[in-house]
Amino acid sequence: MVFHDVPWIKLFRIVLADDVSRRTNVDLDTKLTLTNLTLSHGTKYYFSVTAYNSLGLHTCLSSDGFVVDMDNPISGVVFNTDRHVNSAYQSSNNSFSLSWHGFIDHQSGIRNMYAGLSEESKLNQSKLAFRNVGLHTSFTFDNVHLKHRKKYVGVVKAVDAAGHESKITISPATTVDITPPEGYECLAFTELSSYSTVCSTNGSYDMSTHVRLDSCTIYRLTGYMTGVGKAVVELENMRVNMPVTMTHDGSSHFEYNVPQHEVKDGLLNVYRVCDGNANITLGLNQCSNKTLSK
């Protein structure tokens, strides 16, 4: 507010709404701080200033008003791409994009959004460096150094016009994969372990490997079965009836290449290998000599 008078202004009287504070004589001061007030959340308040000149004439003006905001912004949803969808993998190791929506503040409104990037296993919210991205709903971190086969997450928070911060929202992790697919032909296998058991009707055979496995290595299950029954390999996510090869003595043989996604956390769990009445020996083999397929 600007007041001007000739010959001069004698004093100002200020009030913050009649039901909040009384009129206050501040002489010719141009600022005032009111304390010990009880203001209500979500309510809009106005200052009124009255200027008096030496003749007693006066003019009263009111401020634009302000809203009391004591709530934090509401958090939204964060995605690990700039297209508001999630992806389990990305091919770039020098950039990371994220997007978001749903961050809301009902009183003072969102003033700025802040975005951060972290390796999933090393995420520490108290030490995370955020980038002020204004009011954008997506952002790309360029010229970063991401590691192959590591998982990364995007982190977003909102700050409202009153300075309150929302809770931090973390995107799903995406894994950096900078290598193209390759096909291998295994020329030789080496046995890692062998198990024998007797199958009975409707019986099952539980086996968990104790050998540390690598999800990027080719593994094969081999079986030798005598008696009456059928070979059934039941893993974590699939059940497969094995095609068997019969020999002259009535025994059966089968082989099964294990899908890489069945090797989890370095273990392969086999829950069933046969149905019927039979003796079976199961072997777990690792590819020891491989060549790229042409």
C-alpha positions as CSV (number, residue, x, y, z in Angstrom):
1,M,0.0,0.0,0.0
2,V,1.2,3.5,-0.8
3,F,-0.2,6.6,0.8
4,H,0.5,10.2,-0.2
5,D,-0.6,13.4,1.3
6,V,0.2,17.1,1.1
7,P,1.2,18.6,3.5
8,W,1.8,15.3,5.3
9,I,0.5,12.1,6.8
10,K,0.3,12.2,10.6
11,L,-0.3,8.5,11.6
12,F,-1.4,5.0,10.5
13,R,-3.9,2.8,12.2
14,I,-3.8,-0.9,11.3
15,V,-6.3,-3.7,12.0
16,L,-6.2,-7.4,11.0
17,A,-10.0,-8.0,10.7
18,D,-12.2,-6.7,13.5
19,D,-12.7,-10.2,15.0
20,V,-8.9,-10.9,15.3
21,S,-7.2,-7.8,16.6
22,R,-8.0,-4.3,17.6
23,R,-7.0,-1.2,15.7
24,T,-3.3,-0.4,16.4
25,N,-1.8,3.1,16.2
26,V,1.7,2.7,14.7
27,D,2.5,6.4,14.2
28,L,4.4,6.6,10.9
29,D,5.9,3.1,10.9
30,T,5.4,1.2,7.7
31,K,5.5,-2.3,9.1
32,L,3.9,-4.2,12.0
33,T,4.1,-7.7,13.4
34,L,1.2,-9.0,15.4
35,T,1.7,-11.8,17.9
36,N,-0.4,-14.1,20.1
37,L,-3.0,-14.5,17.4
38,T,-5.3,-17.5,17.0
39,L,-5.8,-17.9,13.3
40,S,-7.8,-20.7,11.7
41,H,-6.5,-23.1,9.1
42,G,-8.0,-22.5,5.7
43,T,-9.4,-19.0,6.6
44,K,-8.5,-15.9,4.6
45,Y,-7.6,-12.8,6.5
46,Y,-7.2,-9.1,5.5
47,F,-5.1,-6.2,6.8
48,S,-6.8,-2.8,6.8
49,V,-4.6,0.3,7.1
50,T,-6.0,3.8,7.7
51,A,-3.9,6.9,7.1
52,Y,-4.7,10.2,8.8
53,N,-3.3,13.6,7.9
54,S,-2.9,16.6,10.2
55,L,-6.4,17.8,9.5
56,G,-8.0,14.5,10.6
57,L,-8.9,13.4,7.0
58,H,-8.3,9.7,6.5
59,T,-8.2,7.0,3.9
60,C,-8.6,3.2,4.5
61,L,-7.3,0.5,2.2
62,S,-7.3,-3.3,2.6
63,S,-4.7,-5.9,1.6
64,D,-5.3,-8.6,-0.9
65,G,-5.6,-11.1,2.0
66,F,-3.8,-14.2,2.9
67,V,-4.9,-17.8,3.7
68,V,-3.6,-19.7,6.7
69,D,-2.2,-23.0,5.5
70,M,-1.0,-25.5,8.2
71,D,-1.3,-28.7,6.2
72,N,1.4,-30.5,4.1
73,P,0.7,-31.1,0.5
74,I,-0.8,-34.5,-0.5
75,S,1.6,-36.8,-2.2
76,G,0.9,-38.3,-5.6
77,V,2.1,-41.1,-7.8
78,V,5.6,-41.3,-9.4
79,F,6.6,-43.3,-12.5
80,N,10.0,-44.3,-13.7
81,T,9.6,-43.0,-17.2
82,D,8.6,-39.6,-18.6
83,R,5.4,-41.0,-20.1
84,H,3.4,-41.7,-16.9
85,V,3.9,-45.4,-17.1
86,N,6.5,-47.7,-15.5
87,S,9.1,-49.8,-17.1
88,A,11.1,-52.7,-15.5
89,Y,14.2,-51.9,-17.7
90,Q,15.9,-49.1,-19.5
91,S,18.7,-49.2,-22.1
92,S,20.3,-45.8,-21.2
93,N,23.1,-45.6,-18.6
94,N,23.5,-41.8,-18.9
95,S,20.0,-40.5,-18.3
96,F,17.0,-41.2,-16.2
97,S,13.4,-39.9,-16.7
98,L,10.5,-39.8,-14.3
99,S,7.0,-38.3,-14.3
100,W,4.3,-37.8,-11.7
101,H,0.8,-36.7,-11.0
102,G,-1.6,-36.3,-8.1
103,F,0.4,-33.9,-5.8
104,I,-2.2,-31.5,-4.4
105,D,-2.4,-28.7,-1.8
106,H,-5.9,-27.4,-1.1
107,Q,-4.9,-24.1,0.6
108,S,-1.9,-22.2,-0.6
109,G,-1.2,-24.4,-3.6
110,I,1.9,-26.2,-4.9
111,R,4.8,-23.8,-5.4
112,N,7.5,-26.1,-6.6
113,M,8.2,-29.8,-7.3
114,Y,11.5,-31.4,-6.4
115,A,12.9,-34.6,-8.1
116,G,15.7,-36.9,-7.1
117,L,17.5,-40.0,-8.3
118,S,19.0,-42.9,-6.4
119,E,20.2,-46.4,-6.7
120,E,17.5,-48.5,-5.1
121,S,19.8,-50.3,-2.7
122,K,21.5,-47.1,-1.6
123,L,18.4,-44.9,-1.1
124,N,18.8,-42.6,1.9
125,Q,16.0,-40.0,2.0
126,S,17.8,-37.8,4.5
127,K,20.8,-37.4,2.2
128,L,19.1,-37.3,-1.1
129,A,19.9,-34.3,-3.3
130,F,16.7,-32.9,-4.9
131,R,16.4,-30.8,-8.1
132,N,13.9,-27.9,-8.2
133,V,11.8,-28.6,-11.3
134,G,9.2,-25.9,-10.9
135,L,5.7,-27.0,-11.7
136,H,6.6,-29.6,-14.4
137,T,5.1,-33.1,-14.2
138,S,8.1,-34.8,-15.7
139,F,11.9,-34.5,-15.6
140,T,15.0,-36.1,-17.1
141,F,18.3,-36.4,-15.3
142,D,21.0,-36.1,-18.0
143,N,24.7,-36.8,-17.9
144,V,24.4,-39.2,-15.0
145,H,26.5,-42.4,-14.7
146,L,24.2,-45.4,-14.1
147,K,25.6,-48.9,-13.7
148,H,24.7,-51.9,-15.8
149,R,22.3,-54.4,-14.1
150,K,21.7,-51.9,-11.2
151,K,18.2,-50.8,-10.1
152,Y,17.3,-47.1,-9.9
153,V,14.3,-45.2,-8.5
154,G,13.0,-41.7,-9.0
155,V,12.0,-39.7,-5.9
156,V,9.6,-36.7,-5.9
157,K,8.2,-34.3,-3.3
158,A,6.1,-31.1,-3.4
159,V,6.4,-27.8,-1.5
160,D,3.5,-25.5,-1.1
161,A,3.4,-21.7,-1.0
162,A,3.5,-21.8,2.8
163,G,6.8,-23.8,2.7
164,H,5.3,-27.2,3.8
165,E,6.7,-30.3,2.2
166,S,4.8,-33.4,1.2
167,K,5.8,-36.9,2.0
168,I,8.4,-38.3,-0.4
169,T,7.0,-40.6,-3.1
170,I,9.3,-43.2,-4.7
171,S,8.8,-44.7,-8.1
172,P,9.1,-48.4,-8.9
173,A,12.7,-49.5,-9.6
174,T,14.0,-49.8,-13.2
175,T,17.0,-51.9,-14.1
176,V,19.7,-50.6,-16.4
177,D,20.4,-53.0,-19.3
178,I,22.9,-51.8,-21.8
179,T,23.7,-55.1,-23.5
180,P,21.7,-56.5,-26.5
181,P,20.3,-60.0,-26.4
182,E,22.6,-62.8,-27.3
183,G,22.0,-66.4,-28.2
184,Y,24.3,-69.2,-27.0
185,E,24.8,-72.8,-27.9
186,C,26.1,-74.9,-25.1
187,L,28.8,-77.4,-26.2
188,A,29.3,-79.1,-22.9
189,F,27.7,-79.4,-19.4
190,T,29.2,-80.1,-16.0
191,E,27.2,-81.8,-13.3
192,L,26.8,-79.6,-10.2
193,S,24.7,-82.0,-8.0
194,S,22.7,-85.2,-8.2
195,Y,19.6,-86.4,-6.3
196,S,17.8,-89.7,-6.1
197,T,14.3,-90.6,-4.8
198,V,11.4,-93.0,-5.1
199,C,8.2,-91.6,-6.5
200,S,4.9,-92.9,-5.4
201,T,1.4,-92.3,-6.8
202,N,0.4,-88.7,-6.3
203,G,3.6,-88.2,-4.5
204,S,6.0,-85.3,-4.9
205,Y,9.6,-84.6,-4.6
206,D,10.9,-81.4,-3.1
207,M,14.4,-80.2,-3.9
208,S,16.2,-76.9,-3.3
209,T,19.6,-76.5,-4.7
210,H,22.4,-75.4,-2.3
211,V,24.7,-74.4,-5.1
212,R,25.0,-70.7,-5.8
213,L,23.6,-70.1,-9.3
214,D,24.0,-67.3,-11.8
215,S,20.9,-66.0,-13.6
216,C,23.1,-65.4,-16.7
217,T,24.3,-69.0,-17.0
218,I,22.6,-71.9,-18.8
219,Y,21.4,-74.8,-16.6
220,R,20.0,-78.2,-17.5
221,L,18.0,-80.7,-15.5
222,T,18.7,-84.3,-16.5
223,G,16.7,-87.3,-15.3
224,Y,17.0,-91.1,-15.3
225,M,13.8,-93.0,-14.3
226,T,13.0,-96.7,-13.9
227,G,9.6,-98.0,-13.2
228,V,6.1,-96.9,-14.2
229,G,5.5,-93.2,-14.2
230,K,6.0,-90.0,-16.1
231,A,8.5,-87.2,-15.8
232,V,7.0,-83.9,-14.5
233,V,9.2,-80.9,-13.7
234,E,7.4,-78.4,-11.5
235,L,9.3,-75.2,-10.8
236,E,8.4,-71.9,-9.2
237,N,6.3,-70.6,-12.1
238,M,5.6,-73.5,-14.4
239,R,4.8,-77.2,-14.7
240,V,6.2,-79.1,-17.7
241,N,5.6,-82.7,-18.8
242,M,8.9,-84.0,-20.0
243,P,9.3,-85.7,-23.3
244,V,11.2,-88.9,-22.4
245,T,13.5,-91.2,-24.4
246,M,12.9,-94.9,-23.7
247,T,15.8,-97.4,-23.7
248,H,15.9,-101.1,-24.4
249,D,15.9,-101.9,-20.7
250,G,12.7,-100.0,-20.0
251,S,14.3,-97.0,-18.4
252,S,13.6,-93.4,-19.4
253,H,15.8,-90.4,-19.9
254,F,14.8,-86.7,-20.2
255,E,16.6,-83.3,-20.4
256,Y,15.2,-79.8,-19.6
257,N,16.9,-76.5,-20.1
258,V,16.0,-74.2,-17.2
259,P,14.6,-70.8,-18.1
260,Q,16.8,-68.0,-16.7
261,H,13.8,-66.3,-14.9
262,E,13.4,-69.5,-12.8
263,V,16.8,-68.9,-11.1
264,K,15.9,-66.5,-8.3
265,D,18.3,-65.1,-5.7
266,G,20.9,-67.7,-6.7
267,L,18.6,-70.7,-6.1
268,L,16.5,-73.1,-8.2
269,N,13.5,-74.7,-6.5
270,V,12.2,-78.0,-7.9
271,Y,8.9,-79.2,-6.3
272,R,8.1,-82.3,-8.4
273,V,10.0,-84.5,-10.9
274,C,7.7,-87.5,-11.4
275,D,4.2,-89.0,-11.0
276,G,3.6,-92.7,-10.6
277,N,5.7,-95.5,-9.1
278,A,9.3,-95.1,-10.2
279,N,12.8,-94.6,-9.1
280,I,14.4,-91.4,-10.4
281,T,17.7,-89.7,-10.3
282,L,17.8,-86.0,-11.1
283,G,20.9,-84.1,-12.0
284,L,21.6,-80.3,-12.1
285,N,24.1,-79.4,-14.8
286,Q,25.8,-76.1,-15.7
287,C,27.0,-75.1,-19.1
288,S,30.8,-75.2,-19.1
289,N,31.5,-74.5,-22.7
290,K,29.4,-72.3,-24.9
291,T,29.6,-70.4,-28.1
292,L,27.6,-67.5,-29.6
293,S,24.8,-68.7,-32.0
294,K,25.1,-67.5,-35.5
